[in-house]
Each structure stands twice: as structure tokens, then as C-alpha cells.
Amino acid sequence: MKTYVRIKRSLVKAVTFRTLILCSDAGVIFLITHRWDTTLGLVIATNLASTTLYFIHERVWSHVQWGRDTSH
């Protein structure tokens, strides 16, 4: 039996994961800078880049068969 991962699933996983990271990043950056404008700018830039990279990484791994067990 072949297993497929839909693009929508990968996208939802990426968005929910990045939401958690966004909150974490904002907290750390604000603790360092004590500036909301700097925090917001850095959080937006880093999370757009990271979300894009995560999505691409997830799609590449959806084609890798290593470690999958489809015999059940």
C-alpha cells in the first residue's frame, strides 16, 4: 500500500508549527531588544523565511521512502 502526503497537510503542519515558533521568537527577541518595532520586524522576516524552508523540506521528505513501513 502506497502512502501519500497531500500538500494541504504539509501546509497546515507548517503554519501551526510556525505559529508556535513565532510566539517563542517574539518572546526571546523582545527580552533581548526591549523594542516592539524591532521584535515585530525580525519575527516577520525570520518566520516568512523559515516557513518557506520548512514547507519545501516537508515536500522533499514526502518523496523519500526511507523509514516508511507500508506493510501494515
C-alpha positions in Angstrom: 0.0 0.0 0.0 1.4 3.3 -1.0 1.2 6.3 1.3 0.7 9.8 0.0 1.0 13.1 1.9 -1.2 15.9 0.5 0.2 19.4 0.0 -2.7 20.8 2.2 -1.5 18.6 5.1 2.1 19.9 4.8 0.9 23.4 4.6 -1.3 23.1 7.7 1.6 21.5 9.6 4.0 24.3 8.5 1.6 27.0 9.6 0.8 25.6 13.0 4.4 24.9 13.8 5.4 28.4 12.7 2.8 29.8 15.0 4.4 28.2 18.0 7.8 29.3 16.8 6.6 32.9 16.2 5.5 33.2 19.8 8.8 31.8 21.1 10.8 34.0 18.8 8.9 37.1 19.8 9.4 36.5 23.4 13.1 35.9 23.1 13.7 38.8 20.7 11.7 41.2 22.9 13.6 40.1 26.1 16.9 41.0 24.2 15.8 44.2 22.5 13.0 45.6 24.7 11.6 47.1 21.5 8.4 46.0 19.9 9.2 47.5 16.5 12.5 45.6 16.2 10.8 42.5 17.5 8.0 42.7 15.0 10.3 43.2 12.1 12.6 40.4 13.0 9.8 38.0 13.7 8.1 38.7 10.4 11.3 38.3 8.4 12.6 35.2 10.1 9.3 33.4 10.1 8.5 34.0 6.5 11.9 32.6 5.5 11.6 29.7 8.0 8.0 28.8 6.9 9.0 28.7 3.3 12.1 26.5 4.0 10.1 24.1 6.2 7.4 23.7 3.6 10.0 22.9 0.9 11.7 20.5 3.3 8.5 18.7 4.1 7.6 18.3 0.4 11.0 16.9 -0.4 10.7 14.4 2.5 7.3 13.3 1.4 9.0 11.7 -1.6 11.7 9.9 0.5 10.7 6.3 1.2 13.4 5.6 3.8 11.9 4.8 7.2 8.4 4.2 6.0 6.6 1.0 6.7 3.6 0.4 4.3 3.3 -3.3 5.1 0.6 -2.9 7.7 
